[in-house]
Amino acid sequence: MKAGLAVICLLLLAACAASNGVKESNREGFVAAETDSTAHERTAPQAHPELALSSKEEGDAALLISKLAGTPEIAARDKIISQLIALGPRYLPFFRKVDSAEIEMDMLYVIHRIEAASGKTTAENATVANDDANKREGTAGEDGPKAPDYNPGEDFSREEAEKFMAARLKQAQTLLEGGRYDTAIRIAEAAIVLLPDSKWRPEFDALILRARGEGQSEMLIAGTLTLEPDVVQYASNLRGADFAEPLVIRCFLKNVSAQDITLRLYEGEGKESIVQLTVRYEQTDYQGNAMVQTGTVRLPVDSGGAITLAPNSSHEITVPLAGLSSLDADAPLKMALGIAQIEAALRVYGALDGEGNTLVLRPIRFAKQTVKVFPSGFDVAKAQSKPLATLRELLKAGKAQEVYLCSQLVDARNLRAAGDLLLAEDFAQSPLPVQRARLRALHTMFNTGATWDVRKWREWWAENRLRN
């Protein structure tokens, strides 16, 4: 959060440098980021004034970068990065002013791609290394990243830099295992640009080659995925508690090729297929507070042996997810609603074609699914079976968070009655927390009106009640 706000403050400061003054906002953020008062004095003059960005261009670019810092989804980040690259070489000096560890690798990649496309660098670039340095022994190929030669300075710590590179390598490997080839390549190339003589360079080069090969391979097995049930609950309010019942992940595989394919799913410990989950876990309450965490969960396929699929035939793999304590062990302690967005990929241990030859299969990726996670202290079964009666009881008892939780379980046939109940004449007599819970519940049920008060909600309800 702080990193994202710092990026926004620094970039907006740069965007306003060309104007006569800076207007102070009357809005307060969660964190006040400090800026250097001498930043304008140290800004180097433009070598080519005719290429200088206007304040509007800088402002638009700043908004894109701040959006990148606050976007966790990989597909959305890639789209923003493509927009930044499309801005072209005029924006390179501006991009180099960005100083945030959160998006450091992304900005290095953007800069590298723009320089590669334009065929030249600006005066702010260090001297380009000689051909021998650029073609060091590795496997990235001639079209791999060409790193600039630079002097890291006396305060450069090789040990800390290598730790950083090892972490980036692990991140790229995780993305590769999950089938995100383009993103894995982008991280690896950016790391090479950052520290071309890293001891991890051969591993980065090999990863790039592998990602390119698997990314261009033909899809032979397609898949769909279901999660059962779509609502789970923690077994207790103890730290690290699992779900009361495991979340069952069902992967349906289909042979979309024209030949028989044998999948080697499980051949003993250490020789199993892996279902890799990329999870975005958001915890919210009736006041609109939210905490988001992201992480990776690897689930081994511990049964199945080898199965042969004829063309157009299918097979189901089932793996249980016991809980999400690896993402947040304290989640069961909170009376919060959890929303888990799960992207899954299956990496098969091995595969053979119809003649018994080895096949290299790309990871089988599945569409994103969402599961709601409820605290142990909430009666989910009652709210599911009698949502309106339960909601009425909770409103009468003045339990704000439970009102919000119950609203998540109102099905489509009860939406109109629930809306009437939440906007009833007794709204003004409810305690302030319950009023907030009622408005928040309406927002999540009808997906509109995040900032509306009860008056605005009643106006909207009068026009839309019969549509629900």
N, C-alpha and C positions, 0 to 999 in steps of 0.2 A: 504493500500500500504506500509506504513512505517512498520507495524507489519510484513508483509510478508518479506520485505527486511531484517529486524532485525533477523528474524528466519534464513534466508539464511546465513547471515554473521556469526552468532553465531555457526551454525552447520558446516559451512565450516572451521571455525577456529578450532573447535574440530576435524574435519576430518583430518586436516593437522598437528595435534599435534605430531603424530608419525614420521613425516618427519624431515629432517635436517634443513629446512628453509621454509619460506613462500614466494612465488612469488607474487609480486604485479601485479594486472590486469591493463592494459592500457585503459580499458573501463570505462566510467563514467556512474553511475546509476542516477536515478532521485533524490534519497535521499542517502546521505552518512551516514550509520549507524555506530555509535561509538561502539568500543569493549573495554573490560577491559584489559589493558596491563599486568595485573598480573594473568590473568586467568589460564595460564599454571602452574604458581608457586603454585596455590592453588589446583590443580587437585590431587585427592587422588590416590595413587598407586593401581594398579590392584591387587585384592586379589588372583586371579588365573591367572597368566600371560598366561597360555596355552589357556585360553578362551578369551583373549583380541582380539578385532576386529582389522583387518588390516586397514591401511589408506584408501584402496580402498573400503572396506566394509563400513566404516564410511562415506566416500564420497557418495556412492550409497544411503545409508540410508538418508543422508542429502538432497540429491536431491529429494527423495520421499517425505520427510517432507515439503520441500519448495514447491513442487508441490501441496501438500495437502493444504497449506496455501493460494495458489493462485487459487484454484478450487472452484467455487461457486456451481456447480451442485451437487445435493445430490447423484445421482447414481455414478458419477465419484468419489466423496469423499469416498463413501463406498468401492469402488473398491481399492482405494489407502490404506485405513485403513486395508482392508483384507490382502494386500501385506505386510504392516508393521507388522501385527500380525503374519504372516507366517514366519517372520525372526527369531522369537523364543527368548528364555530367554537370550542368549548371548548379545542381543542388549539392555537389560533393563537399564544398567547404562548409555548408550548413550542416550536413550529416556528420561531419567530423567533430562538430562541437558537442554532439550528444555524449553525455558521460553518465551511463547507468549500467551497472552490472547486470540488471534484469534483462536488458535487450542488447547487451554488448555484442554477442555472437551474431544476432540478427543484423545489426547495423554494419558489422564487418562484412557480412555476406552481401548486403545491399551495395556497399561501397565497391567491393570486389567485382560484383556483376556489372555495375555501371562502368567501371574502368575497363573491364574486359570487352564490353560492347563498344565503347568509344575508341578503344585502341590506344589510349594515352592516359596519363595521369596529370593532375594539376601541380602547381608549384608547391603545394603543401605536402606532397608526397615525398618520402625519402627516396634516395637514389635507388634505381632498380638494380637488383643483384645481377651478377654476370650469369651467362648461360649455364655454366657448370653448377652454380648454386641452385638455379631454377630447375635443373634436370638432375638433381641429386638422385641417388639410387632409391627407388621406390616403385610403386606399381600404379600410381594415379594416372599415368598416361600423359601424352603431350597436351591434352586439353584439360589437364588438372590445374589447380590454382597456382599461379605464379606469385610467390611471396616477395615483398620488398625487402631490401637489405636495410638494417637499421641498427643504431647503437642503443641498447636498452638502458644505459645509464648506470651510475655507480650503485644506486639503491635497488637495482634489479636483483631479485631473489630467485635463483634457478630452482631451488627446491619447491618454493611456493608455486612457481609457474608450472612445474611438472605435475604438482597435485591438481591444479586447475585443469590441465590438459587431460589427466587421467579421469577426472570427473566428466569432462566433455566426451571423452571416448566411451565411457560407460553409458552416458545419455544417448549417444548416437547408436550404440549397439542395441540398447533397449528399443529404440524406435525401429531399427532394422528388423529385430525379431518380431515386432508387431506389424510389419509390412509397410511401414511409412518410409519408403525408399527416398523420396525427394527430400524430406526433412532431415533424414540421417546424412545424406550427402551434403546438404547445406551446412549442417553443424560441423562435419568433418573438414570441409573446405575452409570454413571460417577459422577453425582451430589451426589449420596449417598456415593460413595467412598471419595469424596472431603470433605463432612461434614455429617458424619453419624448421628449426633444427631440434625440435623436441625429440626426446628418446622414444616417444610414442608415434613418431611419423610413419614408420612402416605399418603399424596397426591401422592408422587412419587411411593410408593408401589402400591397404587390402580391403578395408570396409567400403571404401568408395567403389572399388571394382566389383565387389560382391553385390552392393546395392544396385549398381547399374545393371549387372547381369540378371539379378532376380526381378528387378523392376521391369525389364524388357521381356521376361519369359512369358510364355503362353499360359493363360489360365486354363487349367485342366479340371480342377475341382471347384465348384461354386458352393456357397453355403448360406443358410439362414439360421437365425438364432431366436429362441424364446427364453424368457425368464419367468419362473413360476415359484411363488406367487408374485404379483406385482406390488404387493404390500407385505413388508416384513416388520418384525418387532424384536427389540432386544430382550433377551431372556431375563435379565436382571439389571439393576442400576449399579452394578459393580464395575470398576475399571477393567477394561479389556473383555467385557462380556460378549459372547457370540449372540447370534440370532436365536430366537426361541425355536425356530425351524430353519434349516439351511435354505438358502436361495438356490434353487435348482437351475443350472444353466444347460439348456438343451441345444446342441449344435447339429443341424441337419445338413449333411454333405451330399452333393450330387455330382456324378461324373458327367461333365459337359463335353468330353472329348469323343473321338470316334473309335476308341480302343479300350480294352479292359485295363483297369488300373488297380494295382494292389497297394493298399495303405498299411504300412507297418506302424500300428498305433502304440503297441506296448510290447516290449521284449525284456522286461525286468527292470529293476531299479537302475536309474541312470540312462535307460534306453526307452524313455517314454515320450509321447507327444505332449505338447504344452499348450494349454489355453491361457493366453495372456490378456488380462483385463486392464484397460486404462480407465481409471475411475475419477470422475469429478464429483466430489462429495460436498454438498452445500447443506448447512444447518441453519434454520430460520426460526423466528418466533413471531408472535402477534404484533410486535412493535416494528417489524421490518428489519430487525438486525439479522445479519447474515455472516457466516464464516465459511469460506470455501477452501477446500484442500484437494489436491490432485496427487495421484500416485498410481503405481503399477502393482497388480497382484498376479502372480503366476500360479496356475493350478495344473498339476500333472494329471494326465490321463493314465490311470493305473489299471486298466483292464482293456480287453478287446482283442489282443493279439494282432493278427494280420487279417484283413478282410479284402476281398476282391469285388470291385464294382464294375459291372458291365456298363456300356454306354447308356446314359439316361437313367441309371438306377441310383438309389439313395441309401444312406446309412445315418443312424442317429448316434451321437456321442453325448453322454450325460455326465456332468461334473458338478459337485456341490460347492457352494461358497458359504463357509460357516459364519463369517462375519467380516467386519471392516476395521478390526482393532489395529491392523497394520497402518491404516491411514490416520486414525484418531482413537487412541485407547480410552480417552476421556469422554467420548461421545455418549456411551450409555449412562453417564452420570447426569446428563442434561435433559431437561424437559423440553427438548427441541424437536422439530420436524426435520428429518434428514431426507434429502433428495439426491439419489445416486444416479448419475448419468454414466452408463457403462458402454465402452467400445471394446469389442472382443476380437481377437485374432487367434487362429489355431495354427501352430507350427507342427506339422506331422514329422515324426521321427525319421521315417524313410518311405520311399515309394518305388514301385516297379511297374514297367509297362507290360503289355500283353505277352512279350517274349522274354520277360524276366530281367530286362535291362534296367539299370538304376535311372530313376527320374528325379530331377530337381524341381520340387514344387514350391511355388511362392506361398507365403503364409496366407491362409484363407481368412479374409476379413469379413466381419459381420456388421450390419447396421447398428447404430447407437440405440440403446434401450434405456428406459428410466424406471427406477424402483423407488418407492417411498418407504422410509424407515422411521418407525414410531418408537417412542420411549416405552420402557417396560411398565411404567405407572399409568398408562392410558389404556382404557378398555376398548381395544380395537374391535373385538368380536361384536360387542354390543353396538358400537357406532356403525359397523357395517350392516348389521341386521336391522337396526331401528335408528337410522340417522336423524330423522326429524324429532323423534321423542327424546333421543339423547341430547340433541342440540338444545331443545327446549329446557331440559333439566339443567344443563350446564349454564345456560343464560340465567336461569332463576338462581342458581347457586353462586353466580358471579365469578366463575372460573375462566379467566380470560384466555390463557394459553390452551386450555382444553377445548374452548369454543373454536379457536383457530384450528386445532388438530382435527376436531370432528368435521369441520367444513371440508377437509381434504377427502373425506369418505362419502360425501353426498353424491349419489349417482345421478345420471341425466334425468331420470323420471321424477326426481324430487327437487330439482333445481328451483323451479318456480316457487314451490312451497317454502323452501329454505330462504329464498330471497325475501318473500313476504315476512317470514319470521324475523330475519335480521334487520329489516327496515320497519318493523312494527312501531306503533305509537309509543311503546314503552322505552324506545331508544334513549330519550333524554333522561329517564330515571335510572339508567344503568350507570354503574361506576365508570369513571374515565377509562381505566384499562379495558373494561368490557366493551366500551364504545369503540376503542381502537381495534379490539379483536374483531368486532362485527364488520368494520370497514375493511380490515385486512382480509377477512374471510370472503367478503364480496369480491374483492379484487382477484383473489386466487380462483374463485369459482367461475367468474365470468371473464377473466383475463382482460380487464380494463379498469380505469379509474384508480390508478395507484395513489394519486394525491387528492382525490375527491373528498369533500366533506359529505355529511348526511344529506344536506339540501341538494347538492349536485347529484348524489346517488338516487334520490327520490325522483328527480326530474328524469334521469335516464331510465329508471325503472318504469315510470309511467308510460314511456314510449316503447320500451323493449320487453315488458313483462310477458306479453303473449307470444313472444318469439322463443321463449325458453320453456 
